């Protein structure tokens, strides 16, 4: 299971959420897509934040928080 990147700062700015960096389309699709698609969304979010793609580093957002 892939957890949502939502951090409850839900404000759209420049076409993406200021909290989780997902687009409105990605937020709307999240509950209806599988884990592979969620990982693709998270990779896009990481790029928007300027962070390395966790699929390439082997680290997860949970690892980063620990």
HUHU-V613801 format. One record per backbone hydrogen bond with DSSP energy under -0.5 kcal/mol. CO is the residue of the C=O (numbers start at 1). NH is the residue of the N-H. If there is no record, write none. Layout:
# HUHU-V613801
CO/NH  CO/NH
This chain:
# HUHU-V613801
1/3  9/11  9/19  11/18  13/16  15/24  16/13  17/21  22/17  23/27  24/28  25/29  26/30  29/32  29/33  30/33  34/38  35/39  36/40  37/41  38/42  39/43  40/44  41/45  42/46  43/47  44/48  45/49  46/50  46/51  47/50  53/56  53/57  54/58  60/64  61/65  62/66
